[in-house]
Each structure stands twice: as C-alpha cells, then as structure tokens.
Amino acid sequence: MLLSQISPFFKSRRENLTKSHPDAVFLIPSNPDYVRNNDVHFPFRQESGFFYLTGLEEAESFLVLAPRRSGAGGHRTILFVAPRDPDKEMWEGERYGVEGAIGIFGADEAYPISELDKKLPELLASGERVFYRIGQMGYDQRILAALESHRRSQGRSGRSLLSVEDPNAPIGELRLFKGAEEIEIMRKSCQISAKAHRAAMQETRPGMKEYEIEALVDFIFRKEGCQRLGYGSIVAGGKNATCLHYRANNDILKEGELLLIDAGGEYQYYSADITRTFPIGRKFTTAQAKAYDLVLRVQKEGIAMTRPGAKLPDIHKHVCEVMVDGLLSLGLLNGKAEEIIKKGEYRRFYPHNTSHWLGMDVHDAGLYIKNGEPRLLEPGMVFTIEPGFYVQPSDHQTPSEYQNIGIRIEDDILVTSKGCENFTQDAPKERSEIEALRG
C-alpha cells in the first residue's frame, strides 16, 4: 500500500545538506531494479543516500537539489520518477508518479524519469559545482553529456566543465550523527536482532545444519517487523568461525564445538550488527571458556572507554593491549607485550579492527579521519565494538585444545552526552547466562 504522507525529517535532511553548500547542485540517483533472470527481479532495496534524503522506495528515480535562481536562497527539490502506468502497475504494483513525488514526498518540482536528460543542463545552470558520485548506477555518460551541454550553453565565456565532487562525504557526515527518530529505529532493530540471537541459543542442537539456525534467525527478524537482513547472516560452526566472512552456512553442527552467529536485521532501513558465540553442546570446554572470557573482558573494556572525546583508534589500541596480555597469560604468545604489539604478532589470533560505523548500512557512511586526525566521538554516533579470537586451521603451533576455535562478541554502541548506551545488551553474552540457556 502506498504512503499518504512522508515524515518531515526528510526535508530537514535536505536542508541541512544544502545550507552548507549553497552554490552546489546535488545529483543523487536511486538504485536500479536488478534482474535476476528473465522477468524475475532481485528484492529491491533503495540506495541509502537517496532514501535518507527522500524516503522514496522506487527504482527509476533521480533526485536533484538545485539552488533557487530567484535570489530567494535555498535549494529546490526536483524528483524524476517513473510515471503512473495502469498496465505496468497491474503487474508490478502501484507507483507514486509525478503527483505523489510532489504531494507525498515534498518535491518542489517533479518530472517523468524520461525527461532527465533534457532537464539536467537547465538545472546545472543554477550551480557553480556539482556533487555526483562517479561510477554509480550507470549514469556517468548522461551526467557528462549534461555537463558538456551546460558548458556549451555558456557561449564564448571560456568556462570549463563544472567541478564534480563526491557527495559521499557531506551526506556521510549527516548520516554519522543519528537524530532522535533514527535512534528509536535503531533501538528497535537491535532489540529484534537480540531476540533472534537468544532464540538461536535456545534452539541449537548438535546434528542440525547451519542453515537451519540461519532460517530461524531470519524468521524472527521478519516476524518481528524487519523488512530484510542488514547483511548476509554468518552462521559458522567449529572451524568455519575462523573465516571472518563465512557465507556457506551449510555444515553440520557438532557437539564440543562452538557456533558463531553474526547477524542483524534491518528495520526501517537501519541495521543491527550483533555477533554472539556459544557452545553447540551444553557447556564451553575449558579452553573455549578461557578464550571466551578473554574476548568478553576485552570487549567490556572497549565499551567502558566509549564517551564523547574518545577516539576509535585509542579504543582499538587498548583492546589489543588487553588481548595481548590475555594471550600471554594463556601461553598462546611468548615474549614482551610491547614487542608483540609492535610486530603485530597478535594478529595471528585477532586480525581485524575493533569497530566500524553503523546505521543505514552495516558499514555505514562517515569519515574516520577528519582534518588529518582520528575524529573524536560525539553524541549521536553509533558504532560496533567486536573483538575476536581465531585459531586458523593452518595454525599447528597452537595447543590442540584451542584448535578450530573462532570467537567474536559484537555489540552496537550509541555515544551519549554522558557516555554510551549498548543497543544490543539484550543478546546474552555472559558465559553463565549462555550456559543456562544451553542447558
């Protein structure tokens, strides 16, 4: 069913984007409708930046934000959309059309998508530079043609093509800071995802296939209101958990091994990202428990560091230091901690970073370095903290009791004015609670 109105915060986002770039024209295409085979299409998911600025979930759409030429200031919102077509709508569903683009989505002007090439040179004439992401959605030649047409329209002015910049940075800076409505949506996404992880801990049994647990997790996401997965679920038993982006999810779950699940639902275009690791049987083995307790301690210390003014590299540095101390205590590394860190020897067991931004995309937009320095954390930012411990199948130096162990614990953290909030705290991670559920 089509919407009858759209939230006003989409308009506010467009205004926030353009007020700091008063002379720029923004060109933002939608995602295309990808064909899987013959007349079967992949499920459609709108391009994140386009949806962030419009709320429109249709392919064959194009957003232009152009400075007003009347001297009134501000930008016009122009949407190019697929027109209403009763024959196509009978097969593919209703469309908003030009009328809906104005009446529902707040465009100042709207045109059929077929008029994009004709209208673009005129719209470019109102700006001094262009924000357009080259290489996106196959529009490059059309945009270049419009830029050239605009240049020729200037006559013998000697002017060159308008400069083209990537809009990823300015839009990413807006998306990095979550507003109140986004925070509520992310809480919901994380609560649903935590519920799915708890169910997996309760239902997993030796002899099941990884894809059976994947199906259970996906079912709860959808049952509780998530429109889709935030990313392909990783359901990795035993040695499969040592592959960081394992995707097969088709192995048999074995007694005595661990199961790592990295899965998050997407609710109203915002993704959760949770990883939990638990025994396929009733309890952790002694070696599994030691490794798990180390990862959990490391993760808790990383979360405790989260507050305004902190930096992600400092959190990662501390996580690595605590991890190295733990690996030395377990006898899995030898030598001086400072040298081990300097040489990166710990990466044999912990090869990835601790954090990434989270929001509409699981690895969300936003600069990590600003003005040449790691940026300070500020209220409204959301990111993951996800240390891990992995013994690769090819690692024959590590004692046998640690072979085939892969552990990751990942939570989604909101920076608040006083510290932080753990969005995913409902997903069990204390070893005693996990073993109680497994028992």
ChimeraX attribute file (.defattr): number of C-alpha atoms within 10 A of each C-alpha:
attribute: neighborCount
match mode: 1-to-1
recipient: residues
	/A:1	6
	/A:2	10
	/A:3	10
	/A:4	10
	/A:5	11
	/A:6	15
	/A:7	12
	/A:8	12
	/A:9	15
	/A:10	18
	/A:11	19
	/A:12	11
	/A:13	16
	/A:14	19
	/A:15	17
	/A:16	14
	/A:17	20
	/A:18	21
	/A:19	14
	/A:20	10
	/A:21	17
	/A:22	17
	/A:23	19
	/A:24	24
	/A:25	25
	/A:26	27
	/A:27	21
	/A:28	23
	/A:29	24
	/A:30	24
	/A:31	22
	/A:32	16
	/A:33	15
	/A:34	12
	/A:35	11
	/A:36	10
	/A:37	8
	/A:38	6
	/A:39	6
	/A:40	9
	/A:41	11
	/A:42	10
	/A:43	10
	/A:44	13
	/A:45	17
	/A:46	20
	/A:47	21
	/A:48	20
	/A:49	21
	/A:50	20
	/A:51	19
	/A:52	20
	/A:53	20
	/A:54	24
	/A:55	20
	/A:56	22
	/A:57	17
	/A:58	21
	/A:59	18
	/A:60	17
	/A:61	22
	/A:62	22
	/A:63	20
	/A:64	24
	/A:65	27
	/A:66	24
	/A:67	27
	/A:68	17
	/A:69	14
	/A:70	8
	/A:71	7
	/A:72	8
	/A:73	12
	/A:74	18
	/A:75	25
	/A:76	20
	/A:77	23
	/A:78	21
	/A:79	29
	/A:80	25
	/A:81	28
	/A:82	20
	/A:83	17
	/A:84	16
	/A:85	12
	/A:86	12
	/A:87	9
	/A:88	11
	/A:89	11
	/A:90	9
	/A:91	8
	/A:92	9
	/A:93	12
	/A:94	14
	/A:95	20
	/A:96	21
	/A:97	20
	/A:98	21
	/A:99	16
	/A:100	20
	/A:101	23
	/A:102	18
	/A:103	14
	/A:104	18
	/A:105	24
	/A:106	20
	/A:107	22
	/A:108	14
	/A:109	15
	/A:110	21
	/A:111	21
	/A:112	17
	/A:113	17
	/A:114	13
	/A:115	11
	/A:116	19
	/A:117	13
	/A:118	11
	/A:119	13
	/A:120	19
	/A:121	20
	/A:122	14
	/A:123	20
	/A:124	25
	/A:125	19
	/A:126	17
	/A:127	19
	/A:128	15
	/A:129	19
	/A:130	22
	/A:131	21
	/A:132	21
	/A:133	18
	/A:134	16
	/A:135	9
	/A:136	12
	/A:137	13
	/A:138	11
	/A:139	13
	/A:140	14
	/A:141	11
	/A:142	13
	/A:143	18
	/A:144	14
	/A:145	14
	/A:146	22
	/A:147	23
	/A:148	15
	/A:149	17
	/A:150	20
	/A:151	20
	/A:152	16
	/A:153	13
	/A:154	12
	/A:155	9
	/A:156	8
	/A:157	9
	/A:158	8
	/A:159	10
	/A:160	12
	/A:161	16
	/A:162	18
	/A:163	12
	/A:164	18
	/A:165	15
	/A:166	14
	/A:167	18
	/A:168	16
	/A:169	13
	/A:170	18
	/A:171	21
	/A:172	15
	/A:173	13
	/A:174	17
	/A:175	24
	/A:176	21
	/A:177	18
	/A:178	18
	/A:179	14
	/A:180	10
	/A:181	9
	/A:182	18
	/A:183	19
	/A:184	12
	/A:185	18
	/A:186	28
	/A:187	20
	/A:188	24
	/A:189	28
	/A:190	29
	/A:191	19
	/A:192	26
	/A:193	31
	/A:194	30
	/A:195	18
	/A:196	25
	/A:197	25
	/A:198	18
	/A:199	17
	/A:200	24
	/A:201	24
	/A:202	15
	/A:203	14
	/A:204	21
	/A:205	18
	/A:206	15
	/A:207	12
	/A:208	16
	/A:209	18
	/A:210	21
	/A:211	18
	/A:212	17
	/A:213	24
	/A:214	21
	/A:215	13
	/A:216	16
	/A:217	27
	/A:218	21
	/A:219	13
	/A:220	20
	/A:221	26
	/A:222	16
	/A:223	11
	/A:224	17
	/A:225	15
	/A:226	24
	/A:227	16
	/A:228	19
	/A:229	21
	/A:230	23
	/A:231	17
	/A:232	16
	/A:233	24
	/A:234	25
	/A:235	28
	/A:236	31
	/A:237	28
	/A:238	23
	/A:239	19
	/A:240	24
	/A:241	27
	/A:242	23
	/A:243	15
	/A:244	16
	/A:245	14
	/A:246	15
	/A:247	13
	/A:248	13
	/A:249	18
	/A:250	15
	/A:251	16
	/A:252	16
	/A:253	23
	/A:254	18
	/A:255	15
	/A:256	16
	/A:257	21
	/A:258	27
	/A:259	29
	/A:260	25
	/A:261	27
	/A:262	24
	/A:263	26
	/A:264	31
	/A:265	34
	/A:266	29
	/A:267	26
	/A:268	16
	/A:269	25
	/A:270	27
	/A:271	30
	/A:272	31
	/A:273	28
	/A:274	26
	/A:275	25
	/A:276	24
	/A:277	26
	/A:278	29
	/A:279	28
	/A:280	25
	/A:281	20
	/A:282	17
	/A:283	22
	/A:284	20
	/A:285	16
	/A:286	11
	/A:287	16
	/A:288	22
	/A:289	15
	/A:290	15
	/A:291	22
	/A:292	25
	/A:293	15
	/A:294	22
	/A:295	22
	/A:296	21
	/A:297	15
	/A:298	24
	/A:299	24
	/A:300	16
	/A:301	15
	/A:302	24
	/A:303	21
	/A:304	11
	/A:305	17
	/A:306	23
	/A:307	20
	/A:308	18
	/A:309	13
	/A:310	17
	/A:311	18
	/A:312	23
	/A:313	16
	/A:314	13
	/A:315	21
	/A:316	19
	/A:317	15
	/A:318	16
	/A:319	25
	/A:320	22
	/A:321	18
	/A:322	20
	/A:323	24
	/A:324	27
	/A:325	15
	/A:326	20
	/A:327	20
	/A:328	17
	/A:329	12
	/A:330	14
	/A:331	11
	/A:332	15
	/A:333	19
	/A:334	13
	/A:335	8
	/A:336	11
	/A:337	19
	/A:338	11
	/A:339	10
	/A:340	17
	/A:341	15
	/A:342	9
	/A:343	10
	/A:344	13
	/A:345	16
	/A:346	21
	/A:347	16
	/A:348	13
	/A:349	20
	/A:350	20
	/A:351	15
	/A:352	13
	/A:353	17
	/A:354	22
	/A:355	21
	/A:356	18
	/A:357	21
	/A:358	25
	/A:359	28
	/A:360	25
	/A:361	19
	/A:362	19
	/A:363	16
	/A:364	19
	/A:365	23
	/A:366	21
	/A:367	15
	/A:368	16
	/A:369	10
	/A:370	10
	/A:371	6
	/A:372	7
	/A:373	9
	/A:374	15
	/A:375	16
	/A:376	15
	/A:377	18
	/A:378	20
	/A:379	18
	/A:380	20
	/A:381	22
	/A:382	26
	/A:383	22
	/A:384	22
	/A:385	28
	/A:386	28
	/A:387	28
	/A:388	27
	/A:389	25
	/A:390	24
	/A:391	23
	/A:392	20
	/A:393	13
	/A:394	9
	/A:395	14
	/A:396	10
	/A:397	9
	/A:398	14
	/A:399	12
	/A:400	10
	/A:401	11
	/A:402	18
	/A:403	20
	/A:404	20
	/A:405	25
	/A:406	29
	/A:407	26
	/A:408	25
	/A:409	23
	/A:410	23
	/A:411	27
	/A:412	27
	/A:413	23
	/A:414	24
	/A:415	23
	/A:416	17
	/A:417	11
	/A:418	10
	/A:419	17
	/A:420	20
	/A:421	16
	/A:422	17
	/A:423	22
	/A:424	25
	/A:425	15
	/A:426	16
	/A:427	24
	/A:428	19
	/A:429	20
	/A:430	12
	/A:431	18
	/A:432	11
	/A:433	11
	/A:434	22
	/A:435	18
	/A:436	13
	/A:437	18
	/A:438	19
	/A:439	10
